[in-house]
Amino acid sequence: MANLNSALVLYFGALILYVVSIFFDSPNLELFSRPIIIPSIYYFYFISVKGRVNLLFSVSILSFFIGEILYLISTSDFLIPGLICFGIPYFIVTYFLCQDFLYYLKKKKYSITNLSFYIVLLLLFYLLYNVLSFINETSQLEFSIYIMYGILLFVMGIITFLIQFNFNNRTILFMVLMVTSFIVSDLFFIFSEKMKDVIALKLINVISQQSSYFLFVCYFIYRTRFKIYGKSDFLKMN
């Protein structure tokens, strides 16, 4: 438990310092704190699953980390490589969500009669349309990558909220929070890139992005417990 707490203390401490570095525009503090966040949260995952790490999950975390380091060096110089590094985990997350979708489908058929589901669906359509309209002045390659992001986030959102409206457990809670954080962080990344002088936009992007790593890890810890303790105990545990 002491080691577990130390990993979380390191994560939240580094996150606070990173936010402070953005608020006070301190590159040195950012250089110190930002590279600590993902390794500390992965250490938290490693301890929580008792060393039974998932290769795909580890690849996704490594890809996030490489993207963070590239943007730490220079967002403008490494924009495209960074977007690719941040995009790779989205394919992996979508794969995990599809697995979850099929697992819950075996429990019962999904109901889509909930009005809230259609409200979320329209909201996702609205966000995707408006964000793509907002970035239409970018290069063809960059715009194509943003379209890929939009499609992946849209699919993740639909799967996540479809599961959430039909089932309820701790794993699904972290799933919803994770996908929501992904959507918010990417929206405000685009806004902050277009309006670089507005520090509030960058702060929202930073907090939601770094929080999404923690939520991603928590979500996957519960998926891993499902595999460790067996299918019959999964829903009981959560």
C-alpha positions as CSV (number, residue, x, y, z in Angstrom):
1,M,0.0,0.0,0.0
2,A,2.9,2.4,0.7
3,N,4.3,1.8,-2.7
4,L,0.9,2.3,-4.3
5,N,0.4,5.6,-2.5
6,S,3.9,6.8,-3.4
7,A,3.1,6.2,-7.1
8,L,-0.1,8.3,-6.8
9,V,1.7,11.0,-4.8
10,L,4.3,11.3,-7.4
11,Y,1.7,11.5,-10.2
12,F,-0.4,14.1,-8.5
13,G,2.6,16.1,-7.4
14,A,4.0,16.1,-10.9
15,L,0.6,17.1,-12.3
16,I,0.3,20.0,-10.0
17,L,3.8,21.2,-10.8
18,Y,3.0,20.9,-14.5
19,V,-0.2,23.0,-14.2
20,V,1.8,25.6,-12.2
21,S,4.4,25.7,-14.9
22,I,1.8,26.4,-17.5
23,F,0.1,29.1,-15.4
24,F,3.4,30.9,-14.7
25,D,4.9,30.1,-18.1
26,S,7.9,28.3,-16.5
27,P,9.6,26.1,-19.1
28,N,12.1,24.7,-16.6
29,L,9.4,23.6,-14.2
30,E,7.5,22.0,-17.1
31,L,10.7,20.2,-18.2
32,F,11.1,18.8,-14.7
33,S,7.5,17.8,-14.0
34,R,6.0,16.7,-17.4
35,P,8.2,13.6,-18.0
36,I,7.3,12.2,-14.5
37,I,3.6,12.0,-15.0
38,I,3.2,9.0,-17.3
39,P,6.0,6.8,-15.8
40,S,4.5,7.4,-12.3
41,I,1.0,6.4,-13.4
42,Y,2.3,3.3,-15.2
43,Y,4.1,2.4,-12.0
44,F,0.7,2.7,-10.3
45,Y,-0.7,0.3,-12.9
46,F,2.2,-2.2,-12.6
47,I,1.7,-2.4,-8.8
48,S,-2.1,-2.7,-9.0
49,V,-2.0,-5.6,-11.4
50,K,0.9,-7.3,-9.5
51,G,3.2,-7.3,-12.6
52,R,0.6,-8.9,-14.9
53,V,0.9,-6.2,-17.5
54,N,-0.9,-6.1,-20.8
55,L,1.4,-5.6,-23.9
56,L,-1.1,-3.6,-25.9
57,F,-1.9,-1.3,-22.9
58,S,1.8,-0.9,-22.3
59,V,2.4,0.1,-26.0
60,S,-0.4,2.7,-25.7
61,I,1.1,4.2,-22.6
62,L,4.6,4.3,-24.2
63,S,3.1,6.0,-27.3
64,F,1.4,8.6,-25.1
65,F,4.8,9.2,-23.4
66,I,6.7,9.6,-26.7
67,G,4.0,12.1,-27.8
68,E,4.4,14.0,-24.5
69,I,8.2,14.2,-24.9
70,L,8.0,15.3,-28.6
71,Y,5.6,18.1,-27.6
72,L,7.8,19.0,-24.6
73,I,10.6,19.6,-27.1
74,S,8.5,21.5,-29.6
75,T,4.8,21.3,-30.4
76,S,5.2,23.2,-33.7
77,D,8.2,21.2,-34.9
78,F,6.8,17.8,-34.0
79,L,3.1,18.4,-34.5
80,I,2.5,15.6,-37.0
81,P,4.7,12.9,-35.3
82,G,3.1,13.9,-31.9
83,L,-0.4,13.6,-33.3
84,I,0.5,10.1,-34.7
85,C,1.9,9.1,-31.3
86,F,-1.2,10.3,-29.5
87,G,-3.4,8.6,-32.1
88,I,-2.0,5.1,-31.8
89,P,-3.4,4.6,-28.3
90,Y,-6.8,5.6,-29.5
91,F,-6.9,2.6,-31.9
92,I,-5.9,0.4,-28.9
93,V,-8.5,2.0,-26.6
94,T,-11.2,1.5,-29.3
95,Y,-10.1,-2.2,-29.6
96,F,-10.5,-2.6,-25.8
97,L,-13.9,-0.9,-25.9
98,C,-15.1,-3.2,-28.7
99,Q,-14.1,-6.2,-26.5
100,D,-16.1,-4.7,-23.7
101,F,-19.1,-4.1,-26.0
102,L,-19.1,-7.8,-27.1
103,Y,-18.7,-9.0,-23.5
104,Y,-21.7,-7.1,-22.3
105,L,-23.7,-8.1,-25.4
106,K,-23.4,-11.7,-24.2
107,K,-25.1,-10.6,-20.9
108,K,-28.1,-9.0,-22.6
109,K,-29.1,-7.1,-25.7
110,Y,-28.5,-3.4,-25.7
111,S,-31.5,-1.1,-25.4
112,I,-31.3,2.2,-27.3
113,T,-34.7,3.6,-26.1
114,N,-33.0,6.0,-23.6
115,L,-33.5,9.6,-24.7
116,S,-30.1,10.5,-23.2
117,F,-28.3,8.2,-25.6
118,Y,-29.7,10.2,-28.6
119,I,-28.8,13.5,-26.9
120,V,-25.2,12.3,-26.5
121,L,-25.2,11.0,-30.2
122,L,-26.4,14.4,-31.5
123,L,-23.8,16.2,-29.2
124,L,-21.0,14.1,-30.6
125,F,-22.1,14.8,-34.2
126,Y,-22.3,18.5,-33.4
127,L,-18.8,18.6,-31.8
128,L,-17.2,16.6,-34.7
129,Y,-18.8,18.9,-37.3
130,N,-17.9,22.1,-35.6
131,V,-14.3,21.1,-34.7
132,L,-13.6,20.0,-38.3
133,S,-15.0,23.3,-39.6
134,F,-12.7,25.1,-37.1
135,I,-9.5,23.5,-38.5
136,N,-10.2,23.6,-42.2
137,E,-7.2,25.9,-42.8
138,T,-4.7,23.2,-41.8
139,S,-2.6,21.1,-44.2
140,Q,-4.2,18.1,-45.9
141,L,-2.1,15.6,-43.8
142,E,-2.9,17.4,-40.5
143,F,-6.6,17.6,-41.4
144,S,-6.7,13.9,-42.3
145,I,-5.2,13.1,-38.9
146,Y,-7.8,15.2,-37.2
147,I,-10.6,13.4,-39.1
148,M,-9.1,10.1,-37.9
149,Y,-9.2,11.5,-34.3
150,G,-12.8,12.6,-34.8
151,I,-13.9,9.2,-36.1
152,L,-12.1,7.3,-33.3
153,L,-13.5,9.6,-30.6
154,F,-17.0,9.4,-32.0
155,V,-16.8,5.5,-32.1
156,M,-15.4,5.5,-28.5
157,G,-18.1,7.8,-27.4
158,I,-20.9,5.8,-28.9
159,I,-19.7,2.4,-27.5
160,T,-19.0,3.9,-24.1
161,F,-22.3,5.6,-23.6
162,L,-24.2,2.7,-25.1
163,I,-22.6,0.4,-22.5
164,Q,-23.1,3.0,-19.7
165,F,-26.8,3.4,-20.4
166,N,-27.3,-0.4,-20.1
167,F,-24.9,-1.5,-17.4
168,N,-23.4,0.1,-14.3
169,N,-20.2,-0.8,-12.5
170,R,-16.9,0.8,-11.5
171,T,-15.1,-0.3,-14.7
172,I,-17.8,1.5,-16.8
173,L,-17.6,4.6,-14.7
174,F,-13.9,4.9,-15.4
175,M,-14.5,4.1,-19.0
176,V,-17.0,7.0,-19.3
177,L,-14.7,9.4,-17.5
178,M,-11.7,8.3,-19.6
179,V,-13.4,8.8,-23.0
180,T,-14.9,12.1,-21.8
181,S,-11.4,13.3,-20.8
182,F,-10.1,12.3,-24.2
183,I,-12.8,14.3,-26.0
184,V,-12.3,17.4,-23.8
185,S,-8.5,17.3,-24.0
186,D,-8.5,17.0,-27.8
187,L,-11.1,19.8,-28.3
188,F,-9.1,22.2,-26.1
189,F,-5.8,21.1,-27.7
190,I,-7.2,22.4,-31.0
191,F,-8.6,25.5,-29.4
192,S,-5.4,26.3,-27.6
193,E,-3.4,25.8,-30.8
194,K,-5.6,28.3,-32.7
195,M,-5.7,30.8,-29.7
196,K,-2.2,30.4,-28.2
197,D,-2.5,33.5,-26.0
198,V,-5.5,32.2,-24.0
199,I,-4.0,30.4,-21.1
200,A,-7.3,29.1,-19.8
201,L,-7.7,26.9,-22.9
202,K,-4.2,25.4,-22.5
203,L,-4.8,24.8,-18.8
204,I,-8.1,22.9,-19.6
205,N,-6.2,20.9,-22.2
206,V,-3.4,20.1,-19.9
207,I,-5.6,19.1,-16.9
208,S,-7.9,16.9,-19.0
209,Q,-5.1,15.3,-21.0
210,Q,-3.0,14.4,-17.9
211,S,-6.1,13.3,-16.0
212,S,-7.1,11.0,-18.9
213,Y,-3.9,8.9,-18.3
214,F,-5.0,8.3,-14.7
215,L,-8.5,7.4,-15.8
216,F,-7.2,5.1,-18.6
217,V,-5.0,3.3,-16.1
218,C,-7.9,2.9,-13.6
219,Y,-10.2,1.6,-16.3
220,F,-7.7,-0.9,-17.4
221,I,-6.8,-2.0,-13.8
222,Y,-10.4,-3.2,-13.5
223,R,-10.3,-4.9,-16.9
224,T,-7.2,-6.7,-15.7
225,R,-8.8,-7.8,-12.5
226,F,-11.6,-9.3,-14.6
227,K,-8.9,-11.5,-16.3
228,I,-7.1,-12.3,-13.0
229,Y,-10.1,-13.4,-10.9
230,G,-12.2,-14.9,-13.7
231,K,-15.3,-14.0,-15.6
232,S,-17.8,-15.2,-13.0
233,D,-16.5,-12.7,-10.5
234,F,-16.2,-9.7,-12.8
235,L,-19.6,-8.1,-12.3
236,K,-19.6,-9.0,-8.6
237,M,-16.3,-7.2,-8.0
238,N,-17.4,-4.0,-9.7
